[in-house]
Structures are given as C-alpha cells and as structure tokens.
C-alpha cells in the first residue's frame, strides 16, 4: 500500500507535538539504557547533591541528550522494578529447585533406612 497518496508521504512538515515528544522520550530512554543503570544512578545522585534545583539531567550530555530530572527519576524507578522482577524469578526458580532436591534427598534417605 502506498501511503504517499494519503498525505503521509510529506515529511517536510513538522510532526505533531505528541509524536515529537514520544520520539524524544524514546531517544532519552535509549541513551540512558546505553549509559547504564548504575552510571545514570551515580550521575543522578551527584547532580542532586551539587545542584538539586536543576531541571535538566546533564549526566548524558556527551550523548547530546538533555532529559529532564523527572524523566530520569521515573526511568530509574522503572529500571529498578524491571531488574528486581528479573532477579525475583531467578531466585524463585533456584528456591524451588533446592526444595525439590531436599525432598528428593529426604525420600531417598527414608527408602534406604
């Protein structure tokens, strides 16, 4: 299907504000993810100590992105939740394997007695 005839092919016009904001948010998320959770957290804490009233996060300025502090705070929260849930399932699987192994060992000991 050719979308050029439907008014979507003209890329010379500026995009709507909501689309532009979504693209910017995605770019910021990608930049923060490339920089890494721990480095972003350290830079965020350092900036909060030095200048807590700044509204722009300067930790990834070398990547030419300037996200807001609120955006970085929300990103750190969501990344922490994602990492905890990932570790939680690994922990639960290891615990279940340990319980199953202990039950099997107990059953084997009771058979041989």
N, CA, C and O of each residue as an XYZ file, in Angstrom:
452
protein
N       0.843     -1.179      0.000
C       0.000      0.000      0.000
C       0.881      1.232      0.000
O       1.790      1.349      0.822
N       0.627      2.119     -0.884
C       1.381      3.350     -0.989
C       0.708      4.407     -0.118
O      -0.443      4.779     -0.350
N       1.442      4.886      0.887
C       0.841      5.879      1.783
C       1.133      7.300      1.330
O       0.624      8.256      1.916
N       1.941      7.445      0.300
C       2.278      8.790     -0.172
C       1.047      9.526     -0.680
O       0.967     10.747     -0.547
N       0.103      8.826     -1.248
C      -1.095      9.461     -1.764
C      -2.100      9.809     -0.690
O      -3.100     10.470     -0.970
N      -1.853      9.373      0.539
C      -2.793      9.609      1.622
C      -2.354     10.730      2.557
O      -2.917     10.887      3.641
N      -1.377     11.493      2.159
C      -0.960     12.630      2.959
C       0.131     12.316      3.963
O       0.547     13.210      4.700
N       0.617     11.070      4.022
C       1.645     10.713      4.989
C       3.046     10.747      4.387
O       4.026     10.595      5.117
N       3.163     10.937      3.120
C       4.462     10.902      2.472
C       5.229     12.201      2.576
O       6.436     12.210      2.333
N       4.584     13.294      2.926
C       5.243     14.588      3.007
C       5.918     14.718      4.367
O       5.254     14.996      5.365
N       7.228     14.520      4.412
C       7.950     14.591      5.676
C       8.513     15.974      5.941
O       9.217     16.172      6.931
N       8.221     16.930      5.080
C       8.722     18.276      5.263
C       8.012     19.018      6.378
O       8.594     19.919      6.983
N       6.776     18.665      6.663
C       6.023     19.327      7.723
C       6.493     18.825      9.082
O       6.903     17.672      9.213
N       6.434     19.691     10.095
C       6.799     19.234     11.435
C       5.760     18.234     11.951
O       4.578     18.312     11.619
N       6.228     17.309     12.757
C       5.340     16.303     13.326
C       4.506     16.923     14.438
O       4.894     17.945     15.005
N       3.363     16.319     14.757
C       2.565     16.813     15.885
C       3.380     16.744     17.179
O       4.298     15.933     17.305
N       3.039     17.587     18.114
C       3.807     17.696     19.361
C       3.850     16.380     20.129
O       4.881     16.034     20.706
N       2.747     15.646     20.143
C       2.720     14.395     20.900
C       3.637     13.344     20.274
O       4.255     12.554     20.988
N       3.727     13.333     18.956
C       4.616     12.398     18.260
C       6.069     12.798     18.495
O       6.930     11.949     18.724
N       6.324     14.082     18.436
C       7.683     14.581     18.674
C       8.125     14.271     20.102
O       9.272     13.884     20.325
N       7.230     14.437     21.064
C       7.540     14.151     22.473
C       7.791     12.651     22.681
O       8.701     12.273     23.418
N       6.999     11.808     22.043
C       7.191     10.359     22.155
C       8.538      9.950     21.560
O       9.227      9.095     22.117
N       8.913     10.552     20.438
C      10.204     10.248     19.821
C      11.346     10.690     20.730
O      12.343      9.983     20.871
N      11.200     11.850     21.340
C      12.206     12.368     22.250
C      12.336     11.482     23.489
O      13.445     11.192     23.938
N      11.200     11.056     24.035
C      11.225     10.154     25.194
C      11.927      8.843     24.859
O      12.707      8.334     25.664
N      11.658      8.298     23.689
C      12.301      7.046     23.275
C      13.803      7.246     23.099
O      14.593      6.386     23.489
N      14.197      8.366     22.519
C      15.622      8.670     22.375
C      16.297      8.779     23.741
O      17.404      8.276     23.932
N      15.633      9.432     24.682
C      16.179      9.568     26.037
C      16.307      8.206     26.708
O      17.323      7.919     27.342
N      15.277      7.360     26.571
C      15.339      6.019     27.164
C      16.500      5.219     26.587
O      17.232      4.556     27.322
N      16.662      5.283     25.294
C      17.762      4.563     24.652
C      19.118      5.079     25.123
O      20.033      4.294     25.370
N      19.248      6.398     25.249
C      20.513      6.986     25.702
C      20.815      6.579     27.143
O      21.957      6.252     27.469
N      19.809      6.599     27.997
C      20.010      6.205     29.388
C      20.351      4.723     29.481
O      21.208      4.337     30.276
N      19.694      3.890     28.683
C      19.984      2.454     28.693
C      21.406      2.177     28.206
O      22.092      1.314     28.753
N      21.848      2.906     27.181
C      23.225      2.732     26.694
C      24.234      3.150     27.759
O      25.284      2.523     27.901
N      23.926      4.191     28.495
C      24.832      4.696     29.531
C      24.895      3.730     30.709
O      25.935      3.619     31.358
N      23.801      3.029     30.994
C      23.781      2.034     32.059
C      23.111      2.535     33.323
O      23.239      3.700     33.699
N      22.392      1.623     33.974
C      21.615      1.973     35.161
C      22.502      2.540     36.272
O      22.200      3.591     36.836
N      23.588      1.845     36.581
C      24.412      2.262     37.711
C      25.117      3.593     37.453
O      25.234      4.416     38.360
N      25.579      3.808     36.241
C      26.232      5.083     35.930
C      25.221      6.227     35.930
O      25.537      7.332     36.371
N      24.010      5.971     35.438
C      22.963      7.006     35.470
C      22.592      7.318     36.917
O      22.410      8.479     37.282
N      22.481      6.277     37.733
C      22.126      6.487     39.141
C      23.199      7.288     39.863
O      22.877      8.169     40.659
N      24.470      6.997     39.598
C      25.553      7.752     40.219
C      25.552      9.207     39.759
O      25.705     10.123     40.567
N      25.377      9.409     38.461
C      25.351     10.778     37.929
C      24.144     11.540     38.467
O      24.246     12.731     38.762
N      23.013     10.872     38.595
C      21.798     11.492     39.121
C      22.014     11.910     40.575
O      21.672     13.027     40.962
N      22.584     11.006     41.379
C      22.834     11.321     42.787
C      23.837     12.467     42.923
O      23.670     13.350     43.764
N      24.877     12.447     42.094
C      25.883     13.510     42.128
C      25.253     14.864     41.782
O      25.528     15.875     42.429
N      24.412     14.864     40.759
C      23.777     16.124     40.359
C      22.793     16.599     41.420
O      22.670     17.800     41.656
N      22.093     15.669     42.060
C      21.148     16.064     43.113
C      21.883     16.666     44.308
O      21.362     17.567     44.965
N      23.103     16.171     44.598
C      23.887     16.737     45.695
C      24.409     18.131     45.342
O      24.342     19.054     46.154
N      24.930     18.270     44.119
C      25.560     19.532     43.730
C      24.548     20.623     43.407
O      24.690     21.757     43.867
N      23.541     20.296     42.631
C      22.568     21.310     42.219
C      21.174     20.686     42.146
O      20.713     20.308     41.069
N      20.504     20.580     43.301
C      19.201     19.905     43.340
C      18.074     20.657     42.624
O      17.016     20.081     42.370
N      18.285     21.920     42.300
C      17.211     22.692     41.664
C      17.247     22.629     40.142
O      16.337     23.133     39.484
N      18.283     22.018     39.572
C      18.339     21.882     38.119
C      17.212     20.976     37.641
O      16.904     19.967     38.275
N      16.610     21.337     36.538
C      15.531     20.530     35.982
C      16.006     19.653     34.836
O      15.263     18.793     34.363
N      17.244     19.863     34.383
C      17.786     19.090     33.265
C      18.898     18.201     33.788
O      19.737     18.636     34.577
N      18.899     16.954     33.343
C      19.927     15.982     33.732
C      21.100     16.101     32.773
O      20.948     15.928     31.564
N      22.267     16.396     33.323
C      23.445     16.612     32.495
C      24.348     15.380     32.425
O      25.438     15.456     31.859
N      23.920     14.257     32.984
C      24.746     13.054     33.021
C      25.002     12.427     31.663
O      25.998     11.724     31.493
N      24.135     12.662     30.701
C      24.317     12.080     29.365
C      24.467     13.168     28.307
O      24.137     12.955     27.140
N      24.959     14.319     28.710
C      25.109     15.413     27.746
C      26.147     15.090     26.689
O      26.097     15.644     25.591
N      27.100     14.193     27.000
C      28.086     13.818     25.991
C      27.440     13.040     24.842
O      28.010     12.952     23.755
N      26.259     12.480     25.080
C      25.489     11.817     24.020
C      24.557     12.795     23.314
O      23.781     12.404     22.442
N      24.636     14.048     23.689
C      23.819     15.129     23.138
C      22.325     14.966     23.439
O      21.468     15.265     22.607
N      22.042     14.485     24.651
C      20.664     14.392     25.126
C      20.591     15.102     26.466
O      21.510     15.006     27.279
N      19.503     15.809     26.693
C      19.305     16.534     27.929
C      17.909     16.219     28.472
O      17.008     17.051     28.376
N      17.725     15.027     29.040
C      16.405     14.700     29.598
C      16.147     15.485     30.887
O      17.071     16.002     31.516
N      14.901     15.556     31.253
C      14.549     16.242     32.492
C      14.864     15.332     33.674
O      14.943     14.112     33.533
N      15.040     15.938     34.822
C      15.323     15.170     36.037
C      14.145     14.267     36.385
O      14.339     13.148     36.860
N      12.932     14.746     36.152
C      11.748     13.942     36.424
C      11.728     12.695     35.537
O      11.383     11.606     35.996
N      12.094     12.858     34.282
C      12.146     11.721     33.365
C      13.188     10.700     33.833
O      12.928      9.497     33.821
N      14.366     11.181     34.247
C      15.423     10.282     34.708
C      14.989      9.575     35.983
O      15.247      8.382     36.145
N      14.337     10.289     36.887
C      13.845      9.681     38.117
C      12.855      8.561     37.801
O      12.935      7.479     38.382
N      11.936      8.813     36.895
C      10.962      7.786     36.505
C      11.653      6.612     35.812
O      11.278      5.460     36.032
N      12.655      6.890     34.981
C      13.384      5.824     34.290
C      14.129      4.957     35.299
O      14.117      3.731     35.188
N      14.772      5.578     36.276
C      15.486      4.813     37.303
C      14.527      3.920     38.081
O      14.850      2.772     38.390
N      13.357      4.446     38.394
C      12.347      3.651     39.107
C      11.906      2.445     38.295
O      11.837      1.331     38.813
N      11.607      2.670     37.023
C      11.122      1.569     36.189
C      12.219      0.539     35.935
O      11.938     -0.658     35.887
N      13.470      0.989     35.771
C      14.577      0.050     35.577
C      14.811     -0.782     36.830
O      15.101     -1.975     36.741
N      14.688     -0.160     37.989
C      14.867     -0.898     39.233
C      13.780     -1.964     39.378
O      14.067     -3.094     39.771
N      12.543     -1.608     39.065
C      11.450     -2.585     39.124
C      11.696     -3.728     38.158
O      11.456     -4.889     38.490
N      12.174     -3.404     36.960
C      12.440     -4.437     35.956
C      13.550     -5.372     36.428
O      13.444     -6.588     36.266
N      14.604     -4.821     37.005
C      15.708     -5.657     37.476
C      15.294     -6.518     38.666
O      15.686     -7.682     38.752
N      14.509     -5.960     39.580
C      14.057     -6.725     40.741
C      13.149     -7.865     40.304
O      13.267     -8.974     40.826
N      12.253     -7.623     39.367
C      11.366     -8.699     38.923
C      12.149     -9.790     38.209
O      11.815    -10.969     38.327
N      13.186     -9.412     37.472
C      14.028    -10.400     36.799
C      14.757    -11.265     37.826
O      14.815    -12.486     37.683
N      15.311    -10.635     38.854
C      16.027    -11.370     39.894
C      15.048    -12.197     40.726
O      15.383    -13.297     41.166
N      13.857    -11.681     40.939
C      12.866    -12.397     41.742
C      12.547    -13.746     41.122
O      12.487    -14.749     41.833
N      12.341    -13.792     39.809
C      12.021    -15.063     39.162
C      13.202    -16.021     39.191
O      13.005    -17.229     39.326
N      14.400    -15.523     39.070
C      15.588    -16.365     39.178
C      15.699    -16.939     40.581
O      15.997    -18.120     40.755
N      15.460    -16.103     41.575
C      15.506    -16.555     42.966
C      14.438    -17.615     43.239
O      14.712    -18.624     43.887
N      13.224    -17.382     42.744
C      12.140    -18.347     42.965
C      12.465    -19.691     42.308
O      12.209    -20.740     42.900
N      13.017    -19.675     41.109
C      13.374    -20.912     40.426
C      14.457    -21.660     41.205
O      14.382    -22.880     41.350
N      15.447    -20.948     41.701
C      16.508    -21.583     42.479
C      15.961    -22.153     43.789
O      16.364    -23.237     44.212
N      15.047    -21.426     44.429
C      14.454    -21.912     45.667
C      13.631    -23.173     45.428
O      13.716    -24.126     46.202
N      12.839    -23.183     44.363
C      12.046    -24.375     44.052
C      12.938    -25.569     43.729
O      12.627    -26.692     44.127
N      14.032    -25.347     43.022
C      14.956    -26.435     42.721
C      15.598    -26.965     43.993
O      15.789    -28.174     44.127
N      15.931    -26.093     44.920
C      16.517    -26.509     46.192
C      15.519    -27.310     47.016
O      15.878    -28.334     47.598
N      14.286    -26.862     47.069
C      13.243    -27.581     47.811
C      13.018    -28.954     47.196
O      12.925    -29.952     47.910
N      12.929    -29.005     45.870
C      12.733    -30.290     45.201
C      13.917    -31.220     45.465
O      13.723    -32.415     45.688
N      15.115    -30.697     45.444
C      16.299    -31.510     45.736
C      16.293    -32.018     47.165
O      16.636    -33.175     47.409
N      15.907    -31.172     48.121
C      15.849    -31.579     49.524
C      14.790    -32.652     49.733
O      15.014    -33.614     50.467
N      13.639    -32.489     49.090
C      12.583    -33.511     49.212
C      13.026    -34.841     48.600
O      12.753    -35.905     49.156
N      13.702    -34.780     47.468
C      14.201    -35.998     46.827
C      15.247    -36.668     47.707
O      15.243    -37.891     47.849
N      16.138    -35.889     48.295
C      17.155    -36.435     49.186
C      16.523    -37.072     50.413
O      16.939    -38.148     50.843
N      15.506    -36.403     50.983
C      14.800    -36.949     52.152
C      14.087    -38.247     51.796
O      14.120    -39.210     52.562
N      13.445    -38.270     50.637
C      12.761    -39.501     50.202
C      13.766    -40.621     49.970
O      13.485    -41.769     50.315
N      14.909    -40.329     49.405
C      15.934    -41.346     49.167
C      16.478    -41.889     50.502
O      16.719    -43.090     50.627
N      16.667    -41.021     51.481
C      17.150    -41.475     52.775
C      16.127    -42.367     53.477
O      16.488    -43.352     54.122
N      14.851    -42.013     53.344
C      13.819    -42.834     54.008
C      13.683    -44.187     53.341
O      13.330    -45.154     54.015
N      13.947    -44.303     52.039
C      13.883    -45.593     51.343
C      15.035    -46.486     51.786
O      14.838    -47.689     51.956
N      16.220    -45.941     51.977
C      17.394    -46.742     52.317
C      17.480    -47.079     53.798
O      18.340    -47.874     54.178
N      16.659    -46.533     54.626
C      16.675    -46.864     56.064
C      15.859    -48.026     56.357
O      15.764    -48.437     57.513
